[in-house]
Amino acid sequence: MPTLMPTDINDNAIPALRLRASGAHAIAAGATSARNATAFNAETRVVSLYATVPVYVKFGNASVTATASDHYYPAGLYYDFALGGDQTGHYTHVAVLRASADGTVYVSEKE
């Protein structure tokens, strides 16, 4: 199947997205849940997360709150998450809660 994405040595497509201008977020992970202040762009379908400390994360709308029952996300891992698509709801925010010590979660929107 033809693609405009870069390909590897075996001619397999390499999924690659670029960083969205003005799509960088830094969220302070502390003892209470915090979320990105600015909603993700409606066109953003993927975000990358990097946490300086272990955290719990939860995606949702402008009132999303993370708890210790949500998904555990380890420190030092850079990972892509889908926000939704044409047939599903679109997450606008991510909430974080520290697992132990305070730190920062960096979020990059991709297009």
C-alpha positions as CSV (number, residue, x, y, z in Angstrom):
1,M,0.0,0.0,0.0
2,P,1.5,3.4,-0.9
3,T,2.2,5.8,1.9
4,L,3.7,9.2,2.5
5,M,5.2,8.1,5.8
6,P,8.9,7.3,6.0
7,T,9.8,3.7,5.5
8,D,12.4,1.4,7.1
9,I,14.9,-0.8,5.3
10,N,12.2,-3.4,4.6
11,D,9.9,-0.8,3.1
12,N,7.6,-0.9,6.1
13,A,5.9,2.4,7.0
14,I,7.2,4.1,10.1
15,P,4.4,6.0,11.8
16,A,5.7,9.5,12.4
17,L,3.9,12.6,13.6
18,R,5.2,16.1,14.0
19,L,4.9,18.2,17.2
20,R,2.0,20.7,17.1
21,A,3.1,24.3,17.4
22,S,1.9,25.6,20.8
23,G,1.0,22.1,21.8
24,A,3.5,21.7,24.7
25,H,2.1,21.3,28.2
26,A,3.8,20.9,31.6
27,I,1.7,19.7,34.5
28,A,2.9,19.8,38.1
29,A,2.3,16.3,39.6
30,G,1.6,16.7,43.3
31,A,-0.5,15.4,46.2
32,T,-3.7,16.6,44.5
33,S,-4.8,15.9,41.0
34,A,-3.8,18.4,38.3
35,R,-4.6,18.7,34.6
36,N,-3.5,20.7,31.6
37,A,-4.9,24.2,31.8
38,T,-5.4,24.5,28.0
39,A,-7.5,21.9,26.2
40,F,-5.8,19.8,23.5
41,N,-6.4,21.1,20.0
42,A,-9.5,19.5,18.4
43,E,-7.2,18.3,15.6
44,T,-4.8,16.5,17.9
45,R,-5.2,12.7,17.9
46,V,-2.0,11.7,19.7
47,V,-0.1,13.1,22.7
48,S,3.2,12.0,24.1
49,L,3.8,11.9,27.8
50,Y,7.0,12.0,29.8
51,A,7.0,12.0,33.6
52,T,9.9,12.9,35.9
53,V,8.3,10.9,38.7
54,P,5.8,8.0,38.8
55,V,2.2,9.2,38.4
56,Y,-1.3,8.1,37.9
57,V,-3.0,9.4,34.8
58,K,-6.5,9.7,33.5
59,F,-7.7,11.2,30.2
60,G,-11.1,13.0,29.9
61,N,-12.7,16.4,29.7
62,A,-12.0,19.7,31.4
63,S,-13.1,18.3,34.8
64,V,-11.1,15.0,34.7
65,T,-9.5,14.1,38.0
66,A,-6.8,11.4,38.6
67,T,-6.8,9.1,41.6
68,A,-4.6,6.4,42.9
69,S,-7.0,3.9,41.2
70,D,-6.2,5.2,37.7
71,H,-3.4,4.0,35.4
72,Y,0.1,4.0,36.8
73,Y,2.7,5.7,34.6
74,P,6.4,5.2,35.5
75,A,9.0,7.9,35.5
76,G,11.4,8.3,32.6
77,L,9.2,6.7,30.0
78,Y,8.3,8.6,26.7
79,Y,5.0,7.1,25.3
80,D,2.3,8.0,22.8
81,F,-1.4,8.0,23.7
82,A,-4.4,8.3,21.3
83,L,-7.0,10.9,22.2
84,G,-9.8,9.5,20.2
85,G,-10.8,9.6,16.6
86,D,-13.7,10.3,14.2
87,Q,-15.8,7.5,15.6
88,T,-15.1,8.0,19.3
89,G,-15.1,10.8,21.8
90,H,-12.1,13.1,21.9
91,Y,-10.2,13.6,25.1
92,T,-9.4,17.3,25.8
93,H,-7.4,16.9,29.0
94,V,-5.1,14.6,31.0
95,A,-5.1,14.6,34.8
96,V,-2.1,13.5,36.8
97,L,-1.4,12.6,40.5
98,R,2.0,11.8,42.0
99,A,2.6,8.2,43.1
100,S,5.2,9.2,45.6
101,A,7.2,12.5,45.2
102,D,6.3,15.7,43.4
103,G,7.5,16.1,39.8
104,T,6.4,17.2,36.4
105,V,4.6,15.6,33.5
106,Y,5.4,16.9,30.1
107,V,2.8,16.5,27.4
108,S,3.4,17.1,23.6
109,E,0.5,17.2,21.2
110,K,1.2,15.6,17.8
111,E,-0.3,16.0,14.4
